[in-house]
């Protein structure tokens, strides 16, 4: 059988085979050290295909399924497996077939944002461990439901916040918690990018091979249009603050050891682009935490002079050009100042006289993060980016978006009640779902 015929036939046979009711989850158990961990991967865009390639390199993993609602995406990811294993995984368009397979140990969920919560919860219910890409959830309520599902079914759920598994990050946490910077009162978190405007396009017929109804899933079904970029729409996305800046937000929150803020205020809006987007392209958020700590999150999507840590730095003994590094964290203490760089940027510390006193090189850590998840599947330990910790960090971005949608209003947040002082703002803590793809109250 030719490769194209195999791909098309696998996709057709794999779609629509699962029963509507959930199956009984298999018990939480450690995978024996000599057994291969059997995985399925759903969502085969750029990130999903990259994760497929990294996992296919491992001798302790078997990739049994590749799933995407767009049949045209399957071949590229399948080739990543075949070129490394000389085997073909089963290719499907309906992820429920993977959930029905009780021989499967885990699911990698690299779908668009609006499928992260329900896909993860259904995987937990079917007895699968999960690696779910950032952002963890589309709303704060979704994140809470994901934590409940992971705990109820005893599943290992690792969020794709890979810097958590980097040794240089762990060293920085130890350094700060040992008090070397004194009292920390200000943290600045940056995410300055250069995006392109959404492409123009009118509504068109759904392309052959794309299950558009399944793609829309839990969110409102719109007419298909190549110009309606999902990243700019609240129904499908959370924008740049959680689509990318969440990495730095998570690192900053862990570095200074905080959970929820006491108040939040968003400033900014759609200042640069004129492409019909709903989600801001310019954001400055002020968070007030206990013990007199202020965190500023600053992001823009139109700053070409700011650069992510270059590939030539990520795996070498080098540091970014800090003033123009777009994904850094700055930590201001009474006894010193720290630059911390995402993507293997490392960290450096200056004393009160402006003298460089500490330098630690970094490395990017996707492979370490996947290794940690697979290790925890075997041992049932909590992973480094456990779903609960990811929920706390993701909530920072959600609260910023809630403040924006409430009119850039300052909000007081009560962690005990999980509400703000504005009932109108609190309506953005959850969303409406489209049957039958409803995130359940009772997971």
C-alpha positions as a Markdown table, in Angstrom:
| # | Residue | x | y | z |
|---|---|---|---|---|
| 1 | Unk | 0.0 | 0.0 | 0.0 |
| 2 | Unk | 1.3 | 3.4 | -0.9 |
| 3 | Unk | 1.9 | 5.9 | 2.0 |
| 4 | Unk | -0.8 | 8.3 | 0.8 |
| 5 | Unk | -3.3 | 5.5 | 0.6 |
| 6 | Unk | -2.3 | 4.3 | 4.0 |
| 7 | Unk | -2.8 | 7.7 | 5.6 |
| 8 | Unk | -6.2 | 8.3 | 4.0 |
| 9 | Unk | -7.5 | 4.9 | 4.9 |
| 10 | Unk | -6.2 | 5.1 | 8.5 |
| 11 | Unk | -7.9 | 8.5 | 8.9 |
| 12 | Unk | -11.3 | 7.2 | 7.6 |
| 13 | Unk | -11.2 | 4.0 | 9.6 |
| 14 | Unk | -10.2 | 5.9 | 12.8 |
| 15 | Unk | -13.0 | 8.5 | 12.7 |
| 16 | Unk | -16.3 | 8.0 | 14.6 |
| 17 | Unk | -15.6 | 4.6 | 16.1 |
| 18 | Unk | -15.8 | 5.5 | 19.8 |
| 19 | Unk | -18.9 | 5.0 | 21.8 |
| 20 | Unk | -20.6 | 8.1 | 23.3 |
| 21 | Unk | -20.4 | 6.8 | 26.9 |
| 22 | Unk | -17.1 | 7.0 | 28.8 |
| 23 | Unk | -15.3 | 3.8 | 29.5 |
| 24 | Unk | -14.1 | 2.6 | 32.9 |
| 25 | Unk | -10.7 | 4.0 | 33.7 |
| 26 | Unk | -7.9 | 1.5 | 34.2 |
| 27 | Unk | -6.3 | 1.7 | 37.7 |
| 28 | Unk | -3.4 | 4.0 | 38.4 |
| 29 | Unk | -0.3 | 1.9 | 38.2 |
| 30 | Unk | 3.4 | 2.3 | 37.6 |
| 31 | Unk | 4.5 | 1.1 | 34.2 |
| 32 | Unk | 7.3 | -1.5 | 34.7 |
| 33 | Unk | 10.8 | -0.2 | 33.9 |
| 34 | Unk | 11.3 | -2.7 | 31.1 |
| 35 | Unk | 7.9 | -1.9 | 29.4 |
| 36 | Unk | 7.6 | 0.7 | 26.7 |
| 37 | Unk | 5.2 | 3.5 | 27.4 |
| 38 | Unk | 2.5 | 3.5 | 24.8 |
| 39 | Unk | 1.3 | 7.0 | 23.6 |
| 40 | Unk | -1.2 | 8.7 | 21.3 |
| 41 | Unk | -0.7 | 12.3 | 20.1 |
| 42 | Unk | -3.6 | 14.6 | 19.3 |
| 43 | Unk | -3.1 | 17.9 | 17.6 |
| 44 | Unk | -0.4 | 17.7 | 14.8 |
| 45 | Unk | 0.3 | 21.3 | 14.1 |
| 46 | Unk | 3.8 | 22.7 | 14.5 |
| 47 | Unk | 4.1 | 21.9 | 18.2 |
| 48 | Unk | 2.4 | 18.5 | 18.1 |
| 49 | Unk | 4.7 | 17.4 | 15.2 |
| 50 | Unk | 7.8 | 18.6 | 17.1 |
| 51 | Unk | 6.8 | 16.7 | 20.2 |
| 52 | Unk | 6.1 | 13.7 | 18.0 |
| 53 | Unk | 9.7 | 13.9 | 16.6 |
| 54 | Unk | 11.2 | 14.2 | 20.1 |
| 55 | Unk | 9.2 | 11.2 | 21.5 |
| 56 | Unk | 9.9 | 9.1 | 18.4 |
| 57 | Unk | 13.7 | 9.4 | 19.2 |
| 58 | Unk | 13.1 | 7.5 | 22.5 |
| 59 | Unk | 13.6 | 3.7 | 22.7 |
| 60 | Unk | 11.3 | 3.5 | 25.8 |
| 61 | Unk | 8.3 | 4.9 | 23.9 |
| 62 | Unk | 5.9 | 3.5 | 21.3 |
| 63 | Unk | 3.7 | 6.0 | 19.5 |
| 64 | Unk | 0.6 | 4.0 | 18.6 |
| 65 | Unk | -1.7 | 6.8 | 17.4 |
| 66 | Unk | -1.5 | 10.1 | 15.6 |
| 67 | Unk | -4.7 | 12.1 | 15.7 |
| 68 | Unk | -5.7 | 15.4 | 14.0 |
| 69 | Unk | -9.1 | 16.6 | 12.7 |
| 70 | Unk | -7.3 | 17.7 | 9.5 |
| 71 | Unk | -6.3 | 14.6 | 7.6 |
| 72 | Unk | -3.6 | 16.6 | 5.7 |
| 73 | Unk | -1.7 | 17.0 | 8.9 |
| 74 | Unk | -1.3 | 13.3 | 9.6 |
| 75 | Unk | 1.3 | 12.5 | 6.9 |
| 76 | Unk | 3.9 | 14.9 | 8.1 |
| 77 | Unk | 3.8 | 13.7 | 11.7 |
| 78 | Unk | 3.7 | 10.0 | 10.6 |
| 79 | Unk | 6.8 | 10.6 | 8.6 |
| 80 | Unk | 8.6 | 11.8 | 11.8 |
| 81 | Unk | 7.8 | 8.5 | 13.3 |
| 82 | Unk | 8.6 | 6.3 | 10.3 |
| 83 | Unk | 11.9 | 8.0 | 9.6 |
| 84 | Unk | 13.0 | 7.1 | 13.1 |
| 85 | Unk | 11.3 | 3.8 | 13.7 |
| 86 | Unk | 10.4 | 2.4 | 10.3 |
| 87 | Unk | 6.9 | 1.8 | 11.7 |
| 88 | Unk | 3.6 | 3.5 | 11.0 |
| 89 | Unk | 1.3 | 4.6 | 13.9 |
| 90 | Unk | -2.4 | 4.4 | 13.4 |
| 91 | Unk | -3.8 | 7.7 | 12.0 |
| 92 | Unk | -7.2 | 8.9 | 13.1 |
| 93 | Unk | -9.3 | 12.0 | 13.1 |
| 94 | Unk | -11.4 | 11.3 | 16.2 |
| 95 | Unk | -9.4 | 11.2 | 19.4 |
| 96 | Unk | -12.0 | 9.1 | 21.2 |
| 97 | Unk | -10.7 | 6.0 | 19.5 |
| 98 | Unk | -7.5 | 6.4 | 21.5 |
| 99 | Unk | -9.4 | 6.7 | 24.7 |
| 100 | Unk | -11.1 | 3.4 | 24.0 |
| 101 | Unk | -7.8 | 1.6 | 23.8 |
| 102 | Unk | -7.0 | 0.3 | 27.2 |
| 103 | Unk | -3.4 | -0.6 | 26.2 |
| 104 | Unk | -2.5 | 3.0 | 25.8 |
| 105 | Unk | -0.7 | 4.7 | 28.8 |
| 106 | Unk | -0.7 | 8.3 | 27.8 |
| 107 | Unk | -2.0 | 11.1 | 25.6 |
| 108 | Unk | -0.1 | 14.1 | 24.3 |
| 109 | Unk | -2.6 | 17.0 | 23.8 |
| 110 | Unk | -1.2 | 19.6 | 21.5 |
| 111 | Unk | -4.5 | 20.9 | 20.1 |
| 112 | Unk | -5.6 | 24.5 | 19.9 |
| 113 | Unk | -6.4 | 26.1 | 23.3 |
| 114 | Unk | -10.1 | 25.4 | 23.4 |
| 115 | Unk | -9.6 | 21.7 | 23.3 |
| 116 | Unk | -7.0 | 21.5 | 26.1 |
| 117 | Unk | -9.5 | 21.1 | 29.0 |
| 118 | Unk | -12.0 | 18.7 | 27.7 |
| 119 | Unk | -9.4 | 16.6 | 25.9 |
| 120 | Unk | -7.4 | 16.3 | 29.1 |
| 121 | Unk | -10.4 | 15.5 | 31.3 |
| 122 | Unk | -11.7 | 12.8 | 28.9 |
| 123 | Unk | -8.3 | 11.3 | 28.8 |
| 124 | Unk | -8.1 | 11.2 | 32.6 |
| 125 | Unk | -11.6 | 9.6 | 32.7 |
| 126 | Unk | -10.4 | 6.9 | 30.4 |
| 127 | Unk | -7.4 | 6.1 | 32.5 |
| 128 | Unk | -4.7 | 7.9 | 30.5 |
| 129 | Unk | -1.9 | 10.1 | 31.7 |
| 130 | Unk | -1.6 | 13.4 | 29.9 |
| 131 | Unk | 1.0 | 15.8 | 28.6 |
| 132 | Unk | -1.0 | 19.0 | 27.7 |
| 133 | Unk | 0.5 | 21.9 | 26.0 |
| 134 | Unk | 0.2 | 25.5 | 27.3 |
| 135 | Unk | -2.0 | 27.3 | 28.0 |
| 136 | Unk | -3.5 | 24.8 | 30.3 |
| 137 | Unk | -7.1 | 26.0 | 30.0 |
| 138 | Unk | -9.4 | 28.6 | 28.3 |
| 139 | Unk | -10.9 | 29.8 | 31.6 |
| 140 | Unk | -10.1 | 29.6 | 35.4 |
| 141 | Unk | -13.1 | 27.2 | 35.9 |
| 142 | Unk | -11.7 | 24.8 | 33.2 |
| 143 | Unk | -8.4 | 24.7 | 35.0 |
| 144 | Unk | -10.0 | 23.7 | 38.3 |
| 145 | Unk | -11.9 | 21.0 | 36.6 |
| 146 | Unk | -8.7 | 19.6 | 35.1 |
| 147 | Unk | -7.1 | 19.5 | 38.5 |
| 148 | Unk | -10.2 | 17.7 | 39.9 |
| 149 | Unk | -10.1 | 15.1 | 37.1 |
| 150 | Unk | -6.4 | 14.4 | 37.5 |
| 151 | Unk | -6.8 | 13.9 | 41.3 |
| 152 | Unk | -10.0 | 11.9 | 41.0 |
| 153 | Unk | -8.6 | 9.4 | 38.5 |
| 154 | Unk | -5.1 | 9.4 | 39.9 |
| 155 | Unk | -3.5 | 10.6 | 36.6 |
| 156 | Unk | -0.2 | 12.1 | 35.9 |
| 157 | Unk | -0.9 | 15.4 | 34.1 |
| 158 | Unk | 2.1 | 17.4 | 33.0 |
| 159 | Unk | 1.7 | 20.9 | 31.5 |
| 160 | Unk | 3.9 | 21.9 | 28.6 |
| 161 | Unk | 5.8 | 24.5 | 30.7 |
| 162 | Unk | 9.2 | 22.9 | 30.0 |
| 163 | Unk | 11.4 | 25.4 | 31.7 |
| 164 | Unk | 10.3 | 23.9 | 35.0 |
| 165 | Unk | 12.4 | 20.9 | 34.2 |
| 166 | Unk | 15.6 | 22.9 | 33.4 |
| 167 | Unk | 18.4 | 22.5 | 35.9 |
| 168 | Unk | 19.3 | 26.1 | 35.7 |
| 169 | Unk | 15.7 | 27.1 | 36.8 |
| 170 | Unk | 15.9 | 24.7 | 39.8 |
| 171 | Unk | 19.3 | 26.3 | 40.7 |
| 172 | Unk | 17.7 | 29.8 | 40.5 |
| 173 | Unk | 14.8 | 28.7 | 42.8 |
| 174 | Unk | 17.3 | 27.5 | 45.4 |
| 175 | Unk | 19.4 | 30.7 | 45.1 |
| 176 | Unk | 16.4 | 33.0 | 45.7 |
| 177 | Unk | 14.9 | 31.0 | 48.5 |
| 178 | Unk | 18.2 | 31.0 | 50.3 |
| 179 | Unk | 17.7 | 34.8 | 50.6 |
| 180 | Unk | 20.6 | 36.0 | 48.4 |
| 181 | Unk | 18.6 | 38.9 | 46.9 |
| 182 | Unk | 17.1 | 39.9 | 50.3 |
| 183 | Unk | 13.5 | 40.9 | 50.3 |
| 184 | Unk | 11.9 | 40.9 | 46.9 |
| 185 | Unk | 9.4 | 43.6 | 46.2 |
| 186 | Unk | 9.3 | 43.9 | 42.4 |
| 187 | Unk | 9.2 | 41.4 | 39.6 |
| 188 | Unk | 8.9 | 42.3 | 35.9 |
| 189 | Unk | 7.9 | 39.7 | 33.3 |
| 190 | Unk | 8.4 | 40.4 | 29.6 |
| 191 | Unk | 7.0 | 39.0 | 26.4 |
| 192 | Unk | 7.7 | 41.4 | 23.5 |
| 193 | Unk | 7.2 | 39.9 | 20.0 |
| 194 | Unk | 6.7 | 40.7 | 16.4 |
| 195 | Unk | 3.5 | 39.1 | 15.0 |
| 196 | Unk | 1.9 | 39.5 | 11.6 |
| 197 | Unk | -1.6 | 40.7 | 11.1 |
| 198 | Unk | -4.2 | 38.0 | 10.6 |
| 199 | Unk | -4.6 | 37.1 | 7.0 |
| 200 | Unk | -7.5 | 38.5 | 5.1 |
| 201 | Unk | -10.1 | 36.0 | 3.8 |
| 202 | Unk | -13.8 | 35.5 | 3.4 |
| 203 | Unk | -15.9 | 32.5 | 4.4 |
| 204 | Unk | -15.2 | 29.5 | 2.3 |
| 205 | Unk | -16.3 | 25.8 | 2.0 |
| 206 | Unk | -14.6 | 23.5 | 4.5 |
| 207 | Unk | -11.6 | 21.9 | 2.8 |
| 208 | Unk | -11.7 | 18.2 | 2.1 |
| 209 | Unk | -10.3 | 16.2 | 4.9 |
| 210 | Unk | -11.0 | 18.7 | 7.6 |
| 211 | Unk | -13.6 | 17.8 | 10.3 |
| 212 | Unk | -14.6 | 21.4 | 11.0 |
| 213 | Unk | -17.3 | 20.5 | 13.5 |
| 214 | Unk | -14.8 | 18.5 | 15.6 |
| 215 | Unk | -12.2 | 21.3 | 15.3 |
| 216 | Unk | -14.7 | 23.8 | 16.8 |
| 217 | Unk | -15.5 | 21.3 | 19.4 |
| 218 | Unk | -16.6 | 22.8 | 22.8 |
| 219 | Unk | -16.6 | 26.4 | 21.3 |
| 220 | Unk | -19.1 | 28.2 | 19.2 |
| 221 | Unk | -19.2 | 26.9 | 15.6 |
| 222 | Unk | -18.3 | 29.6 | 13.1 |
| 223 | Unk | -18.3 | 29.5 | 9.3 |
| 224 | Unk | -14.9 | 28.3 | 8.1 |
| 225 | Unk | -12.6 | 31.2 | 7.0 |
| 226 | Unk | -8.8 | 31.1 | 6.6 |
| 227 | Unk | -8.7 | 34.7 | 7.7 |
| 228 | Unk | -10.4 | 34.1 | 11.0 |
| 229 | Unk | -7.3 | 33.3 | 13.0 |
| 230 | Unk | -8.3 | 31.4 | 16.1 |
| 231 | Unk | -5.5 | 32.9 | 18.2 |
| 232 | Unk | -7.3 | 36.3 | 18.1 |
| 233 | Unk | -10.7 | 35.1 | 19.3 |
| 234 | Unk | -11.9 | 34.6 | 22.9 |
| 235 | Unk | -13.9 | 31.5 | 21.8 |
| 236 | Unk | -10.8 | 29.6 | 21.0 |
| 237 | Unk | -7.8 | 31.4 | 22.6 |
| 238 | Unk | -6.4 | 33.3 | 25.5 |
| 239 | Unk | -4.0 | 35.5 | 23.6 |
| 240 | Unk | -0.3 | 36.2 | 24.0 |
| 241 | Unk | -0.3 | 36.4 | 27.7 |
| 242 | Unk | -1.2 | 32.7 | 28.0 |
| 243 | Unk | -0.2 | 31.6 | 24.5 |
| 244 | Unk | 3.5 | 32.5 | 25.1 |
| 245 | Unk | 4.1 | 34.7 | 28.2 |
| 246 | Unk | 2.7 | 31.9 | 30.4 |
| 247 | Unk | 6.2 | 30.4 | 30.4 |
| 248 | Unk | 7.7 | 33.5 | 32.0 |
| 249 | Unk | 4.7 | 34.0 | 34.3 |
| 250 | Unk | 5.0 | 30.5 | 35.6 |
| 251 | Unk | 8.8 | 30.9 | 36.1 |
| 252 | Unk | 8.3 | 34.2 | 37.9 |
| 253 | Unk | 5.6 | 32.9 | 40.2 |
| 254 | Unk | 7.7 | 29.9 | 41.2 |
| 255 | Unk | 10.9 | 31.9 | 41.6 |
| 256 | Unk | 9.2 | 34.2 | 44.2 |
| 257 | Unk | 7.0 | 31.5 | 45.7 |
| 258 | Unk | 3.6 | 33.0 | 45.4 |
| 259 | Unk | 0.2 | 31.5 | 44.3 |
| 260 | Unk | -2.6 | 34.0 | 43.8 |
| 261 | Unk | -2.5 | 37.8 | 43.7 |
| 262 | Unk | -4.6 | 40.0 | 46.0 |
| 263 | Unk | -5.5 | 42.4 | 43.1 |
| 264 | Unk | -5.1 | 42.7 | 39.4 |
| 265 | Unk | -5.3 | 45.5 | 36.9 |
| 266 | Unk | -4.9 | 45.3 | 33.2 |
| 267 | Unk | -3.9 | 48.2 | 31.0 |
| 268 | Unk | -3.7 | 48.2 | 27.2 |
| 269 | Unk | -5.8 | 46.9 | 24.4 |
| 270 | Unk | -5.7 | 46.5 | 20.6 |
| 271 | Unk | -3.4 | 49.3 | 19.8 |
| 272 | Unk | -1.5 | 48.3 | 16.7 |
| 273 | Unk | -3.3 | 45.8 | 14.6 |
| 274 | Unk | -6.4 | 46.5 | 12.5 |
| 275 | Unk | -7.4 | 43.0 | 11.6 |
| 276 | Unk | -10.6 | 42.5 | 13.6 |
| 277 | Unk | -9.0 | 40.7 | 16.5 |
| 278 | Unk | -10.7 | 40.6 | 19.9 |
| 279 | Unk | -7.7 | 39.9 | 22.1 |
| 280 | Unk | -5.2 | 42.7 | 23.0 |
| 281 | Unk | -1.9 | 43.2 | 21.2 |
| 282 | Unk | -0.6 | 45.5 | 24.0 |
| 283 | Unk | -0.8 | 44.5 | 27.7 |
| 284 | Unk | 0.6 | 45.8 | 31.0 |
| 285 | Unk | -0.7 | 44.0 | 34.0 |
| 286 | Unk | -0.1 | 44.9 | 37.7 |
| 287 | Unk | -0.4 | 42.1 | 40.2 |
| 288 | Unk | -0.3 | 42.8 | 44.0 |
| 289 | Unk | 0.8 | 39.9 | 46.1 |
| 290 | Unk | 1.1 | 39.5 | 49.8 |
| 291 | Unk | 4.2 | 40.7 | 51.7 |
| 292 | Unk | 4.5 | 43.8 | 49.5 |
| 293 | Unk | 5.4 | 42.2 | 46.3 |
| 294 | Unk | 4.3 | 43.8 | 43.0 |
| 295 | Unk | 4.6 | 41.9 | 39.7 |
| 296 | Unk | 4.4 | 43.6 | 36.3 |
| 297 | Unk | 3.6 | 41.6 | 33.2 |
| 298 | Unk | 4.4 | 43.5 | 30.0 |
| 299 | Unk | 3.8 | 42.3 | 26.5 |
| 300 | Unk | 3.3 | 43.5 | 23.0 |
| 301 | Unk | 3.0 | 41.8 | 19.6 |
| 302 | Unk | 4.5 | 44.5 | 17.4 |
| 303 | Unk | 8.1 | 45.0 | 18.7 |
| 304 | Unk | 10.6 | 43.7 | 16.1 |
| 305 | Unk | 13.6 | 45.0 | 18.0 |
| 306 | Unk | 13.0 | 42.6 | 20.9 |
| 307 | Unk | 14.2 | 39.0 | 20.4 |
| 308 | Unk | 13.6 | 35.7 | 21.9 |
| 309 | Unk | 16.7 | 33.9 | 23.1 |
| 310 | Unk | 18.5 | 32.9 | 19.9 |
| 311 | Unk | 19.1 | 29.3 | 19.0 |
| 312 | Unk | 22.8 | 29.9 | 19.2 |
| 313 | Unk | 22.4 | 30.7 | 22.9 |
| 314 | Unk | 19.9 | 28.0 | 24.0 |
| 315 | Unk | 22.4 | 25.2 | 23.9 |
| 316 | Unk | 25.7 | 27.0 | 24.5 |
| 317 | Unk | 27.5 | 28.8 | 27.3 |
| 318 | Unk | 26.1 | 32.2 | 26.4 |
| 319 | Unk | 23.7 | 34.8 | 27.7 |
| 320 | Unk | 21.2 | 36.9 | 25.9 |
| 321 | Unk | 21.6 | 40.6 | 25.2 |
| 322 | Unk | 19.4 | 41.3 | 28.3 |
| 323 | Unk | 18.0 | 44.8 | 27.4 |
| 324 | Unk | 16.6 | 43.4 | 24.1 |
| 325 | Unk | 15.7 | 39.9 | 25.3 |
| 326 | Unk | 11.9 | 39.6 | 24.8 |
| 327 | Unk | 11.3 | 36.7 | 27.2 |
| 328 | Unk | 13.1 | 37.6 | 30.3 |
| 329 | Unk | 12.2 | 37.9 | 34.0 |
| 330 | Unk | 13.7 | 40.7 | 36.1 |
| 331 | Unk | 13.7 | 40.2 | 39.9 |
| 332 | Unk | 14.5 | 43.2 | 42.1 |
| 333 | Unk | 15.5 | 42.5 | 45.7 |
| 334 | Unk | 16.8 | 44.7 | 48.5 |
| 335 | Unk | 20.3 | 43.0 | 48.2 |
| 336 | Unk | 20.5 | 42.5 | 44.4 |
| 337 | Unk | 19.0 | 42.1 | 41.0 |
| 338 | Unk | 18.5 | 39.0 | 38.8 |
| 339 | Unk | 18.0 | 38.6 | 35.1 |
| 340 | Unk | 16.4 | 35.2 | 34.3 |
| 341 | Unk | 16.1 | 34.0 | 30.7 |
| 342 | Unk | 13.6 | 31.5 | 29.3 |
| 343 | Unk | 14.6 | 29.1 | 26.5 |
| 344 | Unk | 17.9 | 28.2 | 28.1 |
| 345 | Unk | 18.9 | 31.9 | 28.6 |
| 346 | Unk | 20.4 | 31.2 | 32.0 |
| 347 | Unk | 20.5 | 33.8 | 34.8 |
| 348 | Unk | 22.8 | 36.5 | 36.2 |
| 349 | Unk | 22.9 | 38.4 | 39.5 |
| 350 | Unk | 24.2 | 41.9 | 40.2 |
| 351 | Unk | 24.8 | 43.3 | 43.7 |
| 352 | Unk | 23.7 | 46.7 | 44.9 |
| 353 | Unk | 26.9 | 48.3 | 43.5 |
| 354 | Unk | 26.0 | 47.0 | 40.0 |
| 355 | Unk | 28.7 | 44.3 | 40.0 |
| 356 | Unk | 28.1 | 41.0 | 38.4 |
| 357 | Unk | 28.4 | 38.4 | 41.2 |
| 358 | Unk | 26.7 | 35.2 | 39.8 |
| 359 | Unk | 26.3 | 33.7 | 36.4 |
| 360 | Unk | 24.6 | 30.3 | 35.6 |
| 361 | Unk | 24.3 | 29.2 | 32.0 |
| 362 | Unk | 21.1 | 27.5 | 30.8 |
| 363 | Unk | 19.9 | 25.0 | 28.2 |
| 364 | Unk | 16.5 | 24.5 | 26.6 |
| 365 | Unk | 14.7 | 21.7 | 28.3 |
| 366 | Unk | 12.0 | 20.1 | 26.2 |
| 367 | Unk | 13.6 | 16.6 | 26.3 |
| 368 | Unk | 14.1 | 16.9 | 30.1 |
| 369 | Unk | 10.4 | 17.8 | 30.5 |
| 370 | Unk | 9.2 | 14.9 | 28.5 |
| 371 | Unk | 11.6 | 12.7 | 30.4 |
| 372 | Unk | 10.1 | 13.9 | 33.7 |
| 373 | Unk | 6.6 | 13.1 | 32.5 |
| 374 | Unk | 7.6 | 9.6 | 31.3 |
| 375 | Unk | 9.5 | 9.0 | 34.6 |
| 376 | Unk | 6.4 | 10.0 | 36.6 |
| 377 | Unk | 4.2 | 7.7 | 34.5 |
| 378 | Unk | 6.4 | 4.9 | 35.7 |
| 379 | Unk | 6.7 | 6.0 | 39.3 |
| 380 | Unk | 3.4 | 7.9 | 39.9 |
| 381 | Unk | 5.3 | 10.8 | 41.4 |
| 382 | Unk | 4.1 | 14.4 | 40.7 |
| 383 | Unk | 5.7 | 15.9 | 37.6 |
| 384 | Unk | 7.6 | 19.2 | 37.6 |
| 385 | Unk | 4.8 | 21.1 | 35.9 |
| 386 | Unk | 1.9 | 19.3 | 37.7 |
| 387 | Unk | -1.6 | 20.3 | 36.6 |
| 388 | Unk | -2.2 | 22.1 | 39.9 |
| 389 | Unk | 0.9 | 24.3 | 39.7 |
| 390 | Unk | 0.1 | 25.0 | 36.1 |
| 391 | Unk | -3.4 | 26.0 | 37.0 |
| 392 | Unk | -2.1 | 28.6 | 39.5 |
| 393 | Unk | 0.2 | 30.1 | 37.0 |
| 394 | Unk | -2.4 | 30.0 | 34.2 |
| 395 | Unk | -4.9 | 31.8 | 36.5 |
| 396 | Unk | -2.6 | 34.9 | 36.5 |
| 397 | Unk | -3.1 | 35.3 | 32.7 |
| 398 | Unk | -6.8 | 34.5 | 33.0 |
| 399 | Unk | -7.2 | 37.2 | 35.7 |
| 400 | Unk | -5.4 | 39.7 | 33.4 |
| 401 | Unk | -7.8 | 38.9 | 30.6 |
| 402 | Unk | -10.8 | 39.2 | 33.0 |
| 403 | Unk | -9.6 | 42.7 | 34.0 |
| 404 | Unk | -9.3 | 43.7 | 30.4 |
| 405 | Unk | -12.8 | 42.3 | 29.4 |
| 406 | Unk | -14.3 | 44.1 | 32.4 |
| 407 | Unk | -13.0 | 47.4 | 31.0 |
| 408 | Unk | -9.4 | 47.5 | 32.2 |
| 409 | Unk | -10.8 | 47.5 | 35.7 |
| 410 | Unk | -8.8 | 46.9 | 38.9 |
| 411 | Unk | -10.1 | 43.8 | 40.6 |
| 412 | Unk | -9.7 | 42.5 | 44.1 |
| 413 | Unk | -9.4 | 38.7 | 44.1 |
| 414 | Unk | -10.4 | 36.3 | 46.9 |
| 415 | Unk | -8.6 | 33.0 | 46.6 |
| 416 | Unk | -10.9 | 31.3 | 49.1 |
| 417 | Unk | -14.1 | 32.1 | 47.1 |
| 418 | Unk | -12.4 | 32.2 | 43.7 |
| 419 | Unk | -14.2 | 35.4 | 43.0 |
| 420 | Unk | -13.4 | 39.1 | 42.5 |
| 421 | Unk | -15.2 | 42.1 | 43.9 |
| 422 | Unk | -17.1 | 42.6 | 40.6 |
| 423 | Unk | -19.8 | 40.0 | 39.8 |
| 424 | Unk | -19.9 | 41.3 | 36.2 |
| 425 | Unk | -16.2 | 40.5 | 35.8 |
| 426 | Unk | -16.7 | 37.0 | 37.3 |
| 427 | Unk | -18.8 | 35.9 | 34.4 |
| 428 | Unk | -15.5 | 35.6 | 32.4 |
| 429 | Unk | -14.3 | 32.9 | 34.8 |
| 430 | Unk | -16.2 | 30.3 | 32.7 |
| 431 | Unk | -17.8 | 30.0 | 29.3 |
| 432 | Unk | -20.7 | 28.4 | 27.5 |
| 433 | Unk | -20.1 | 25.1 | 25.7 |
| 434 | Unk | -21.5 | 23.6 | 22.5 |
| 435 | Unk | -23.2 | 20.2 | 22.9 |
| 436 | Unk | -22.0 | 17.5 | 23.1 |
| 437 | Unk | -18.5 | 18.9 | 23.9 |
| 438 | Unk | -19.3 | 20.2 | 27.4 |
| 439 | Unk | -16.7 | 20.4 | 30.2 |
| 440 | Unk | -18.6 | 18.6 | 33.0 |
| 441 | Unk | -19.4 | 20.0 | 36.4 |
| 442 | Unk | -18.9 | 16.5 | 37.8 |
| 443 | Unk | -15.7 | 15.2 | 36.3 |
